[in-house]
Amino acid sequence: MGGMSNDRLRFPHEYRVATTRVGGLALTVLLLSFGALLPLWSDQEFAPSTKAIGSLLVIGFCLLVIVGVARAGTLVTAEGITVRGLVRRRRLPWAEITRFGKAPNPNAHAGRGAPAFLTYAFRADGRKVHLPYVDDKHVLVDREVERLNALLAERRGAAD
């Protein structure tokens, strides 16, 4: 595959959702939470304290989802790969990764807009780690897998 030397990943490189999509998600969540809270606020049988607690719980959950989606992603650095999910962060040093590969998304049938292919980092212990936003909805998966595998080979050479 020619042209790889001109198409190398540079450090740091981040794969994440576009800011405009986070804004759209925030608006959608805001509207849905308002719709969920409207019956609670309009019902006179609930005490004001119940309404306040219910509202804080719904708003807190919505903020958790929005912030989680905004911070989720895959970060490539000289030390390895960092995968940030909604609440969890995993660091994979280059030495723990054997290869990168793509696989069909088992949930692609679940909804319109779901990626057909996902990218994984395969670890030396046989487990695979999903790399958020390295999918066919956000990047050219084959190209990114090739770039990541080339970078892995380069980093292993640098470690020897």
C-alpha positions as CSV (number, residue, x, y, z in Angstrom):
1,M,0.0,0.0,0.0
2,G,1.9,3.0,-1.3
3,G,1.8,6.4,0.2
4,M,1.8,5.3,3.8
5,S,4.8,7.4,4.6
6,N,2.8,10.5,3.7
7,D,-0.3,9.4,5.5
8,R,1.2,8.5,8.9
9,L,-0.5,9.2,12.2
10,R,1.0,12.0,14.2
11,F,1.0,12.3,18.0
12,P,-1.3,12.9,19.6
13,H,-4.1,11.8,17.3
14,E,-7.7,11.7,18.6
15,Y,-10.8,10.1,17.2
16,R,-14.0,11.6,18.7
17,V,-17.5,12.7,17.9
18,A,-17.9,16.0,16.1
19,T,-18.8,19.0,18.3
20,T,-21.8,19.7,16.1
21,R,-23.2,16.2,16.8
22,V,-22.8,16.7,20.6
23,G,-24.8,19.9,20.3
24,G,-27.5,18.0,18.4
25,L,-27.5,15.3,21.1
26,A,-27.7,17.9,23.9
27,L,-30.7,19.5,22.3
28,T,-32.4,16.1,21.8
29,V,-31.7,15.1,25.4
30,L,-32.9,18.5,26.7
31,L,-36.2,18.1,24.8
32,L,-36.7,14.5,25.9
33,S,-35.9,15.3,29.6
34,F,-38.4,18.2,29.4
35,G,-41.0,15.8,28.1
36,A,-40.2,13.3,30.8
37,L,-40.4,16.0,33.6
38,L,-43.6,17.7,32.4
39,P,-45.9,15.2,33.9
40,L,-44.0,15.3,37.2
41,W,-44.1,19.1,37.3
42,S,-47.8,19.4,36.4
43,D,-49.1,16.7,38.8
44,Q,-50.4,18.4,42.0
45,E,-50.1,15.1,44.0
46,F,-46.3,15.3,44.1
47,A,-44.7,17.3,46.9
48,P,-42.4,20.1,45.8
49,S,-39.4,18.2,47.3
50,T,-40.3,15.1,45.2
51,K,-40.5,17.3,42.1
52,A,-37.1,18.9,42.9
53,I,-35.4,15.5,43.6
54,G,-36.9,14.0,40.5
55,S,-35.8,16.9,38.4
56,L,-32.3,16.9,39.7
57,L,-32.0,13.2,39.0
58,V,-33.2,13.5,35.4
59,I,-31.1,16.5,34.7
60,G,-28.0,14.9,36.3
61,F,-28.4,11.8,34.2
62,C,-28.8,13.9,31.1
63,L,-25.7,15.9,31.9
64,L,-23.8,12.6,32.5
65,V,-24.8,11.3,29.1
66,I,-23.9,14.5,27.3
67,V,-20.6,15.0,29.0
68,G,-19.8,11.3,28.6
69,V,-20.5,11.3,24.9
70,A,-18.5,14.6,24.4
71,R,-15.4,13.1,26.2
72,A,-15.6,9.6,24.8
73,G,-13.0,8.7,22.1
74,T,-9.8,7.1,21.2
75,L,-6.5,8.9,21.8
76,V,-3.3,7.7,20.1
77,T,0.0,8.9,21.8
78,A,3.6,7.8,21.8
79,E,2.9,5.8,24.9
80,G,-0.1,3.9,23.5
81,I,-3.8,4.1,23.1
82,T,-6.2,5.6,25.6
83,V,-9.9,4.6,25.2
84,R,-12.4,6.9,26.9
85,G,-15.9,5.7,27.4
86,L,-18.9,7.3,29.1
87,V,-17.4,6.7,32.5
88,R,-14.3,4.5,32.1
89,R,-10.8,5.2,30.8
90,R,-8.5,2.5,29.7
91,R,-4.8,2.8,28.8
92,L,-3.2,0.3,26.5
93,P,0.6,0.6,26.2
94,W,1.9,-0.4,22.7
95,A,3.6,-3.5,24.3
96,E,0.1,-4.9,25.2
97,I,-1.3,-4.5,21.7
98,T,-0.7,-7.3,19.1
99,R,-2.7,-5.8,16.2
100,F,-5.6,-3.7,15.1
101,G,-8.5,-5.0,13.1
102,K,-12.0,-4.3,12.0
103,A,-15.0,-6.5,12.7
104,P,-18.7,-6.2,11.8
105,N,-20.8,-4.4,14.3
106,P,-23.1,-6.9,16.0
107,N,-25.6,-4.0,16.7
108,A,-25.6,-2.6,13.2
109,H,-29.1,-3.9,12.6
110,A,-30.4,-2.1,15.7
111,G,-30.8,1.4,14.3
112,R,-30.3,3.6,11.4
113,G,-27.0,5.4,11.6
114,A,-25.1,2.7,13.4
115,P,-21.7,1.9,12.0
116,A,-21.4,-1.4,10.0
117,F,-17.8,-2.0,11.1
118,L,-16.0,-1.3,14.3
119,T,-12.2,-1.2,15.0
120,Y,-10.6,-3.1,17.9
121,A,-7.2,-3.3,19.5
122,F,-6.3,-6.9,20.0
123,R,-4.3,-7.5,23.2
124,A,-1.5,-10.0,23.9
125,D,-3.8,-11.8,26.4
126,G,-6.4,-12.5,23.6
127,R,-8.9,-9.8,24.6
128,K,-10.1,-7.1,22.2
129,V,-10.8,-3.5,23.1
130,H,-13.3,-1.5,21.1
131,L,-11.9,1.8,19.8
132,P,-14.7,4.4,19.9
133,Y,-15.2,6.5,16.8
134,V,-12.8,4.4,14.7
135,D,-15.7,3.1,12.7
136,D,-17.1,3.5,9.2
137,K,-19.4,6.4,10.2
138,H,-16.4,8.5,11.3
139,V,-13.4,7.4,9.3
140,L,-12.3,5.1,6.5
141,V,-11.9,2.0,8.6
142,D,-9.5,0.1,6.3
143,R,-7.2,3.1,6.0
144,E,-7.2,3.7,9.8
145,V,-6.6,0.1,10.6
146,E,-3.6,0.1,8.2
147,R,-2.3,3.3,9.7
148,L,-2.7,2.0,13.3
149,N,-0.9,-1.3,12.4
150,A,1.9,0.6,10.7
151,L,2.2,2.8,13.8
152,L,2.2,-0.3,16.1
153,A,5.1,-1.8,14.0
154,E,7.0,1.5,14.2
155,R,6.5,1.8,18.0
156,R,7.6,-1.8,18.6
157,G,10.7,-1.1,16.6
158,A,11.4,1.9,18.7
159,A,11.0,-0.1,21.9
160,D,13.5,-2.7,20.8
